[in-house]
């Protein structure tokens, strides 16, 4: 399965920024960046599996969408 490159690049950028912000002690912003990165990763996975993604920022909702699409992550994705 190939994930949409643009979404993965965005997520990678945000994760690199989060690492820099950890070093600077901007922890409040790290939380935001990591949330955004996870959102991009989950949406990339959704697009790869079913061709669409839910229009939400809720990580639980995105995880549930993937579970309903047939992804069995063995408990790796938070659900409910």
N, C-alpha and C positions, 0 to 999 in steps of 0.2 A: 504494500500500500504506500503510495506517495502522498505526502501531505502537501497542501498548497504552500509553495515557497514563500510568498509574500507574508502570510500569517506567521510562519515559523521565523522569518527574518525579523519581524516586528517583536515577537516574543523574545528572541535572542538579544535584540537591542535593549529591551527593557530589563532583562536579567543582568546584562553587563552594567547598565546604569545603576541597578539596585546594588550590585557589588561595590561600585564606586561610592555610592551614598552610604553604605555600611561603614566604609573606611572613614567617611567624613562625619559619621554620627547622626545622619539625617534619617533616623529609623522610621519616623512617621511617614516619610516619602517612600521608603523601601517597601512598606506594606502595600502602598498604592501600586507601585511598579510591579511587584510580584503578583498581585491580584490581576493586573492587566495582562501580564505575561501568561499566567495560567488560563485566563479567559481566551487569549489568542490561540494557545495550544489546543484547548478543548474545541474551539470553533474550527480550527484546522482539521482536527480529527473528525468532527461532525461532517464537514464538507467532503472529506475523503470517503466516509462511510455511506452517506446518503445524498450528498450533493447540495445540502442546505445546512444552515445552522439557525438555532433560535435567536431572535433579536432580544437579547437580555444580557445583563451584566452579572446575573446571579449564577455563581459557580455550581450551586446545588442543582438548579434548574438545568444547566448545561450538562451536568453529570447524569441526571435522570434522563435527559434526552438521549444521551449515548447509550445508557442501559436499555432504554426502550428500543433503540435502533439495533440492539443485539450485541453490544460490546460487553463482554464479561471481563472485568478487570480484577477479579479475585480480591475485591475489597480495596483496591488501590485508589479508587475514586470515592470521594465522600458523597454519600447518598442519604438524604433525609436527615 
